[in-house]
Amino acid sequence: MAESVLVQTKVRPDQKEQAERIFHQAGLSMGDAIRIFLQQTINAGDIPFSITARKPSAKLLRAIAQDQSGEGKEYDTIAQMMADHAKA
């Protein structure tokens, strides 16, 4: 076996736990998953998946358009907003 090097990175605890659960279901350790990612990157000569920003939901896009058109409502407090939305 070829000599190996240590690769370290910091991630949020919840990210690590969630990823480990997924990897475990696939029969992989965290190290296995990272090695697979690295090899697939080498094989593809690129990131082996597309990296995209989260797209806003249709509801959010409608709310943004409504606000930008001047149709949005303004509230002084969250309580006022909640009361208005409870009527709807």
N, C-alpha and C positions, 0 to 999 in steps of 0.2 A: 504494500500500500504506500502511496506517495505521502511525503511529509505533509502535515496539515498546519494551518494557522488558525489562531483564535480571532473570531469576528464578534464584536460586542456592539450593542446598541441599547438605547433606553426607550421603553414604550410605557404607556399607561398600564397599570395593573389590570384594568377591565379589558383592554385590548388583548393582553397576554392570555388571560383566562378564557376569553371567548374563542380566540384562535386555537388554543390548546384543546378545547372541547371539540372543535371541528376537526383538527388534525387527529385527535384520538379516535374519532369515529371512522376516519379513513385508515387507521392503523399506523399513523405517523407520529413521530416526535416533533417538537419544534425544530430541532436541528435537521431532521429529515426534510421537513417542509422548506426550510431555508436553503438547504443543498439543492433540492429540486428546483426552487425558484432560480437560483444562481445558474444551474445547468441549462434550464430552459431559456434564460436570458442569453447565455452563450450560444445555444443552438439557433435561436432566432436572430441573434446579432442586434437585438433590440429588447425593449421591455416586452415580455410575452403576453401582454394584455393591454387594452386601451385604458388610458387614464383620462377620466372625464370629471368635470365638476358636476355636482348634483344639480339636476334641473329643477327649477321651482314648479310646484304643482299648478294645475290649471286654476285652482281656486285662488292661489296667491297671485298669479298673473292677472286674473280678473280684478282683484283688490288693488293691485298696483295701477292698472289701467284706470280704474274708477277714481283713485286718488289723483292721478296725473291729469285727469279730465276735469277735476274740480268737483266731482260728484261725491267725493268722500266726506265723511262726517268727522268733526273734531269733538273731542271730549276733554273736560277738565280733570276728570278722575276716572280711574278704572271702574269704580262702582257705577258711574253714569253709563259707561260703555256696556258693562255687563247687563245693566237694567234694560238698556235699549235692545240689546241682542236677545234678551229673554222674551221680549215682546214679539220678536220675529218668528 
